[in-house]
Amino acid sequence: MHKRGMPELLFLTVIVGGAFFFMGLLLAPYLSSDATGKVISHISENQITAGPSRVCIQQSGLRYVNVDTPSMEPLINTQTLLVEKTPTLSREIEEGDIISFYEPLGKQNILHVVTAVVSTGNSVSYRTRGWANTVEDPWLVPYSNVKGVVVAIVR
């Protein structure tokens, strides 16, 4: 069995510490803002592994998404790469989550924060707002229009 010397342990400590620091930066927008605090619940700690040169999220159904408009700035800038997952139940989406959805009034794909969950008869809809916008969107987003819930921001 190989015993680790002090330089090897120091190197390993720096690598592991750096990985946790990177994860902190990755998740900082969710942790530092009261409007997005619940988003982290979509991935558990045991699904995240960190190595010397990468961080892995081991969960099925994840996909990358690019941001094309400034409506979520400064939280999420244009050309930012996001990771999102498709929710399987409407109750998985809560106030404070960031969702991508098809605009109810057209065919545009939008990424906004959920400001309220609204029961609409037998279904659920969501009131949304762009981070940079001062007012909520003029529509309710039905669950059937939701494409995904943001689980990570890659900066």
Secondary structure as GFF3:
##gff-version 3
##sequence-region A 1 155
A	DSSP	alpha_helix	6	31	.	.	.	ID=ss1
A	DSSP	three_ten_helix	39	42	.	.	.	ID=ss2
A	DSSP	three_ten_helix	45	47	.	.	.	ID=ss3
A	DSSP	beta_strand	48	50	.	.	.	ID=ss4
A	DSSP	beta_strand	55	57	.	.	.	ID=ss5
A	DSSP	beta_strand	62	66	.	.	.	ID=ss6
A	DSSP	three_ten_helix	70	72	.	.	.	ID=ss7
A	DSSP	beta_strand	81	85	.	.	.	ID=ss8
A	DSSP	three_ten_helix	90	92	.	.	.	ID=ss9
A	DSSP	beta_strand	98	102	.	.	.	ID=ss10
A	DSSP	beta_strand	109	120	.	.	.	ID=ss11
A	DSSP	beta_strand	123	129	.	.	.	ID=ss12
A	DSSP	beta_strand	140	142	.	.	.	ID=ss13
A	DSSP	three_ten_helix	143	145	.	.	.	ID=ss14
A	DSSP	beta_strand	146	154	.	.	.	ID=ss15
###
